[in-house]
Each structure stands twice: as structure tokens, then as C-alpha cells.
Amino acid sequence: MKDSSFVFGFAVVLSTALLASCGGGQPGGQLPAAQAPSSFVAAAHGASSVHYRLVYMGTFGGPASEGTQINASGETAVVGWSATSFREPPHAHPLICGGSDNIIKFVTHAFEWRGGRIADFGSLGGPRYCSIESQNPPNAAGDFVGLSENGAIDPQTGFDQSRAVVFRNGRIYDLGSFGGNQNGGNQINDQGQSVGFSLNTVPDPYSFMDFIFLGSSVGTQTRAFLSEHGHMRDLGTLGTGNDAWAFFINRHGQVGGVSYTNTTPSPVFGFPTLDPFFWNGHRMIDLGTLGGTYSLPAAMNDRGEIVGQSYLADEATTHPFYWNGSKMIDVGTAGGSQGGAGAISDRGEVIGSTTTAGDKFDRGFVWKNGVRTDLPPLAGDCGSNAYAIDSQGRVFGNSTDCRCPLPFICDRHVVIWDRGTIINVGDLVDKGAPLRITAVGGASLAGPGIVNARGDIVGIGVPPGVPRYNDYRRGQPFLLIPER
């Protein structure tokens, strides 16, 4: 299975207007009663034949770290970011430093755990500059891509410059550029082809990176690239748009991403119409939207099918979508007005999360061939989120308490939905472990690269005495290894 996560950074910053898409919530008052677990049953301790050994990875001296992704095959490699003891400078790049949500305000470095050893990749600019992985899985060789500061200041934004990089065998390599001051890598396949974005030198007031992320209207065009054999190729754009960004690449070299389709800013979002694209090796194909002017892809499988989130015509409602190679299909919601799909297996199983009626809570789902199955939380919880699906059809995610989604107040349990049963993974880990597991993937972003073919699971936990919901500031990565 070759899935891809909600794309690093872009799905966080560009979708500011979509923050309700995976959770509603009430601002206070009496907590609602927990919802019944539908036809699923909670697995009691010992109900599973699997017990997990927890591997704890620590930090590089700072307060937090995240192990966000794991490779699907080959020797197990966990990648993520870790905070150092250096405080973040005022010119630090907001998408690279401080972790994937820029909360902790420390210099952070990308890392890889393999064979019991952790490699600190540092950065192109040295130990006091930041690097970060792309929130996509490494390939079978353990190589992964991301962004690094290079020690130079971007004169147009005042932030550090970013470079697209590949992390390989303990070293960091610059992938090159189209001449602009900002670029980054998003995914690499087993053939060593990588994709991402790079700015060129053509002025563009609505540049993806400069305008949307860094707040500059005097930036330059953001272009999607495909890099192979040391050459970076510009994949073009849709329609008359000036900007594109490549998010993921499968084993066939097919690419998915987003592109502006014109140059006229939307009165709702303030930037031009944004559509997902599929690049078939020769040209970009426009996937369209579900009626709105903004649609964001989240994952692509090896069959070239793409899933994500799209606004409807009212420009306020978002639904998960599935693109089957010829048309975009509305997957629907669990009764609420917001939702998105986050992963798709090579069998065409779509998973994601939408809101329930009244947009109070999240509900994970599995969808295939027009049939949708909602994934209920553990008894006593109110929300659920689905993040990954393995080759056996098991879905991995979180069950969340009834305080969610109040900001950073969210007691989460790592769960597996397996053939009509919901399993609390915390019950299958020794109680004396140095971390209490709280989430699969990272604290702020969780993509489908969180479980491999052997059933190893990567996630985040907190030390004893730290509230579970504080994994945003104090979380540390773990690897769960099944022992039968």
C-alpha cells in the first residue's frame, strides 16, 4: 500500500478556513452524553491476541518531538522531528521550526529511527537552524523528503529561506530550486523520484508560499516539481493559473497535487480558484471540485485514485471526495457540514473523518463502492478519527473524549477498528511503559503512513504526570511493535 498523508503544512495553513472540517465542538457548558458505539463493540483488555512492545525515542534536548511516519516495507524506519535545546530565533521559518504546528518555539531537526538508533539530520544551515520531514512516509530504503532552512534570510518575507531536501543515510541533500527563495519536498517513491514545490523568479501577488503562508504580496510563483536523477522538472499548472504544488507520487511516477486554475482571487478565500490535479506522466488533469472554488487533495494510491476534501457551492460546507480516475464523487458526512478523506488503500478503501449532526464531534469512516461505514468511539468517548488502513482492512485512529475539539483539551486513545470491533491499543501495552500513548502519527497532523506491513505503529505519547492533551507541547514519539 502506498498512501499519502494530508500534506505537510499546506493542509494546516492553507486550510485555515477548514479548521472545522474535522471537528465542531461546543465552547463550554455541560458536556454532552457519550454516543453509543453503534454496531461495534469495545474490546476488553486481553481480547486481542496481540500485545505491543513500546519503543521510546525521546528528544534532542528540547521539550517535545513527534514520530509522524513509518515506511510501508523494508527495514522499519520511523521519521519525524525533534526539538533541540536552542530557542527559535525571531526570523525562524514558521512552517519548519517549532514542529509541524510551530507551537513549542524551539529549533527542531528532522530525525530517523532505524535499528534502534536515531539519526539527527541537522539542517543545511547548521545546528541552530531547522529542518522538518514532510509528513509523508519514507520509501523502502528509508529515504524521505522535507524542508530545511539554509542559513539565509528571504528578503521578501524576513523569514529564513527554505530548501527542498532529501534525508538519506544520516545526511541531508539539497534537491535544487527554480531560482526562488522558498522550496520544499513532499514525497519520495521507491524509485527515488521526489515531488514538492519550488518558487521561481516570476512575480506573483498570490504565490502559494509567499502570499498564503508567509503573508507577502510581492512574492514569486510557486511551481510543482518532479525531481529525478538530479534534475528538477516544472510540471506546469491548470488552466491559466500561475501556481501549483505537487503533494504525492506513487510507484508508477504519477503525481497528485493542487493548482490555481485562473488568476482571479475568490471573494471568500482571497486567492484564485484552487483545484486538485493528477499528472499522468505527460499532462495535468483537473479533478474539479464538488461545486466550490477550493478543493484540497489528501492522498493518492498506486492505482492513481485520489481522495481529499472539497468545498460545496455554498463555500461553507466541506465534504470528503473520491476521484476514481474520471470523476469526483461526494463521499458524504455523518450528518454534519464538514469532513475530509485522508487516505486510500490500493483496494480503493477510503478513510477519513467528518462531523456528526450539529458539527459537535468527529466521526471516522470507511467508504468503498458507495457504501459508507462510520467508525464509533470507545464507550464513554464522543469522537473518532480514522488515519490509516492496512492490508488486512484494519483501520487505525483515535477515539476522543467529550471535551474535543476545545483547543488542546482532548483526551485521546489510540484505537484499531477490526472486523466490527474497536480495540483500545492502550490496553495492550504494559502499564509501566515510560509514555502513555495518546495518538497515532503526530499530535497535530496524522497521515496514513503510521502502520507498516508488519503491523508496527508509530505515534505520540506523554510522560507520566503530563495530561494526555498536552502532547502538543510535551509529546514524544513511540513505535509499537506487535508481539503475539
Helices and strands as residue ranges (DSSP letters): H 10-13, G 16-22, E 41-43, E 51-56, E 61-70, E 77-87, E 106-114, E 117-120, E 131-133, E 144-153, E 160-168, E 171-176, E 183-188, E 194-203, I 208-213, E 220-228, E 231-234, E 244-249, E 255-265, E 272-279, E 284-286, E 291-300, E 306-312, E 318-323, E 328-330, E 335-344, E 350-356, G 357-359, E 362-368, E 371-375, E 383-389, E 395-400, E 412-418, E 421-424, G 425-428, E 436-440, E 457-462, G 468-470, H 471-474, E 476-483
